[in-house]
Amino acid sequence: MKQDGTHIVVVFLRFLVCGVALPLAMLATVSGCRPDSAPVSSTALEFRSEIQSKLTMYSAALAESMAKNDRRRTRSVLQRIHAVSTPLKNDLDISMYVLDKHGVTVAARAGASAAGAGNYGNYQIVSKVIQKRKPLQSALYLQGGEKVYIICTPLLNGEKVVGVLILGIGADQLKRSGISEKEFMSLTFSARPGDRP
């Protein structure tokens, strides 16, 4: 069988495209030929540390009462730990809601940034936290139009989700503290002590 020069060139071009150019393009796409994300400010990192300590303290105490399905005790525990808790830097007012495993409010300590209570089981973030068993954050708009940033964390009894703790911060307060929405959304939190955020 006689091969002409065109066939050899076509085979060589296929080799270049499939064997060299395509893998190089894939490598460039996957390995850092993208702009770096902006670093998180020291203010945002300090905020994350403060919130993480609150989540750790609140979650342990609240999970115990939620595991026993003791709503009265859960409300009492929430009020007690809030009373002895140190305020956040910049006097940020945080609203706190404790939900059962179906998203129904069991206890609340609502500050200026949120009002009302009810069933949050249909909120996507609440169902994701219950399903994934890890903290997530989001921005929500209240009925009055006010924007609130929330951090939702599962209340765990062993590996079982017994409820959800929501911490809410008004958009104006977050902005006043020097933390941007982008920074807030990039922060990571852990569900219990020892877990890596």
C-alpha positions as CSV (number, residue, x, y, z in Angstrom):
1,M,0.0,0.0,0.0
2,K,1.4,3.3,-1.1
3,Q,1.2,6.3,1.3
4,D,1.5,9.8,-0.1
5,G,2.9,12.7,1.8
6,T,-0.6,14.1,2.6
7,H,-1.5,11.1,4.7
8,I,1.7,11.5,6.8
9,V,1.0,15.2,7.4
10,V,-2.6,14.4,8.5
11,V,-1.4,11.8,10.9
12,F,1.2,14.2,12.3
13,L,-1.4,17.0,12.7
14,R,-3.7,14.6,14.6
15,F,-0.8,13.6,16.9
16,L,-0.1,17.3,17.6
17,V,-3.7,18.2,18.3
18,C,-4.7,15.1,20.3
19,G,-1.4,14.2,21.8
20,V,0.1,17.6,22.6
21,A,-2.2,20.6,22.2
22,L,-5.3,19.2,23.8
23,P,-3.6,18.0,27.0
24,L,-1.7,21.3,27.3
25,A,-5.0,23.2,26.9
26,M,-6.6,21.0,29.6
27,L,-3.6,21.4,31.9
28,A,-3.7,25.2,31.5
29,T,-7.4,25.3,32.3
30,V,-7.1,23.2,35.4
31,S,-3.9,24.4,36.8
32,G,-3.9,28.0,37.7
33,C,-4.1,30.0,34.5
34,R,-7.0,31.7,36.2
35,P,-6.9,34.8,38.2
36,D,-6.3,34.3,41.9
37,S,-9.3,35.0,44.2
38,A,-8.8,38.0,46.3
39,P,-7.4,37.3,49.8
40,V,-9.8,37.6,52.7
41,S,-9.1,40.6,54.9
42,S,-7.9,40.3,58.5
43,T,-11.2,41.8,59.6
44,A,-13.1,39.0,57.9
45,L,-10.8,36.3,59.4
46,E,-11.3,37.8,62.9
47,F,-15.1,37.8,62.3
48,R,-14.9,34.1,61.2
49,S,-13.0,33.2,64.3
50,E,-15.5,35.0,66.6
51,I,-18.5,33.4,64.8
52,Q,-16.8,30.0,64.9
53,S,-16.4,30.2,68.6
54,K,-20.1,31.1,69.0
55,L,-21.1,28.3,66.8
56,T,-19.0,25.8,68.8
57,M,-20.3,27.1,72.1
58,Y,-24.0,27.3,71.1
59,S,-24.1,24.1,69.1
60,A,-22.9,21.8,71.8
61,A,-25.4,23.1,74.4
62,L,-28.4,23.3,72.0
63,A,-27.8,19.9,70.4
64,E,-28.2,18.2,73.7
65,S,-31.6,19.7,74.5
66,M,-32.8,19.3,70.9
67,A,-31.8,15.6,71.0
68,K,-34.1,15.2,73.9
69,N,-36.8,17.1,72.0
70,D,-37.1,19.5,75.0
71,R,-38.3,22.7,73.5
72,R,-38.7,24.6,76.8
73,R,-35.1,23.6,77.7
74,T,-33.9,24.7,74.3
75,R,-35.4,28.1,74.7
76,S,-33.9,28.4,78.2
77,V,-30.4,27.3,77.0
78,L,-30.5,29.8,74.1
79,Q,-31.3,32.7,76.5
80,R,-28.7,31.5,79.0
81,I,-25.8,31.2,76.6
82,H,-26.7,34.4,74.9
83,A,-26.7,36.2,78.3
84,V,-23.2,35.0,79.2
85,S,-21.8,35.3,75.7
86,T,-19.4,38.1,74.9
87,P,-20.6,40.5,72.3
88,L,-19.0,40.5,68.8
89,K,-16.5,43.1,67.9
90,N,-18.1,46.3,66.7
91,D,-21.2,45.4,68.7
92,L,-22.7,43.5,65.9
93,D,-26.2,42.4,66.7
94,I,-26.8,38.8,65.8
95,S,-30.2,37.2,65.6
96,M,-30.3,33.5,66.5
97,Y,-32.9,30.9,65.6
98,V,-33.0,27.3,66.6
99,L,-34.9,25.1,64.3
100,D,-36.0,21.5,64.6
101,K,-34.9,18.9,62.0
102,H,-37.9,19.9,59.9
103,G,-37.0,23.6,59.9
104,V,-39.7,24.7,62.4
105,T,-38.6,27.4,64.8
106,V,-38.1,26.1,68.4
107,A,-36.4,29.1,69.9
108,A,-35.3,32.6,68.8
109,R,-33.3,35.5,70.1
110,A,-34.0,38.1,67.4
111,G,-32.1,41.3,67.3
112,A,-32.6,44.3,65.1
113,S,-31.5,42.4,62.0
114,A,-34.4,40.0,61.9
115,A,-37.9,39.7,63.2
116,G,-40.5,37.0,63.2
117,A,-40.2,33.2,63.4
118,G,-41.8,30.3,61.7
119,N,-41.2,27.4,59.4
120,Y,-37.9,27.6,57.4
121,G,-38.0,24.0,56.2
122,N,-38.7,25.1,52.6
123,Y,-35.6,27.4,52.5
124,Q,-33.0,25.8,50.3
125,I,-30.1,26.6,52.6
126,V,-31.8,25.0,55.6
127,S,-32.5,21.8,53.7
128,K,-28.9,21.7,52.4
129,V,-27.5,22.1,55.9
130,I,-29.7,19.2,57.1
131,Q,-28.8,17.1,54.1
132,K,-25.0,17.8,54.0
133,R,-24.6,18.2,57.8
134,K,-22.2,21.1,57.4
135,P,-22.5,24.9,58.0
136,L,-23.4,27.1,55.0
137,Q,-24.1,30.8,54.7
138,S,-26.4,32.8,52.5
139,A,-28.0,36.2,52.0
140,L,-31.8,36.5,52.4
141,Y,-34.3,39.3,52.0
142,L,-36.9,39.7,54.7
143,Q,-40.5,40.6,54.0
144,G,-39.7,44.2,54.6
145,G,-37.0,44.2,52.0
146,E,-34.1,44.2,54.4
147,K,-31.1,42.0,53.5
148,V,-29.8,39.6,56.1
149,Y,-26.7,37.4,56.0
150,I,-27.1,34.1,57.7
151,I,-24.9,31.3,58.8
152,C,-26.7,28.0,59.3
153,T,-25.1,25.1,61.1
154,P,-26.5,21.7,61.9
155,L,-27.0,20.7,65.5
156,L,-25.6,17.2,65.7
157,N,-26.1,14.4,68.2
158,G,-23.4,12.0,67.1
159,E,-24.0,11.9,63.3
160,K,-27.7,12.6,63.5
161,V,-29.0,16.1,62.7
162,V,-31.4,17.1,65.5
163,G,-31.8,20.7,64.5
164,V,-30.3,23.8,62.9
165,L,-28.9,26.9,64.4
166,I,-29.1,30.1,62.4
167,L,-27.1,33.2,63.1
168,G,-28.3,36.3,61.2
169,I,-26.5,39.7,60.7
170,G,-28.1,42.7,59.0
171,A,-26.5,43.8,55.8
172,D,-25.9,47.3,57.1
173,Q,-24.1,45.9,60.2
174,L,-21.9,43.6,58.1
175,K,-21.0,46.5,55.9
176,R,-20.3,48.8,58.9
177,S,-17.9,46.1,60.2
178,G,-15.8,46.3,57.1
179,I,-16.7,42.9,55.6
180,S,-17.9,42.6,52.0
181,E,-20.5,40.2,50.9
182,K,-17.9,38.4,48.8
183,E,-15.7,37.9,51.8
184,F,-18.7,36.8,54.0
185,M,-19.7,34.2,51.4
186,S,-16.1,32.9,51.1
187,L,-15.7,32.1,54.8
188,T,-15.9,28.6,56.0
189,F,-17.2,27.3,59.3
190,S,-17.2,23.9,61.0
191,A,-20.2,22.1,62.6
192,R,-18.4,21.0,65.8
193,P,-15.1,21.3,67.6
194,G,-12.2,19.5,65.9
195,D,-13.8,19.6,62.4
196,R,-11.8,21.6,59.9
197,P,-13.7,24.6,58.5
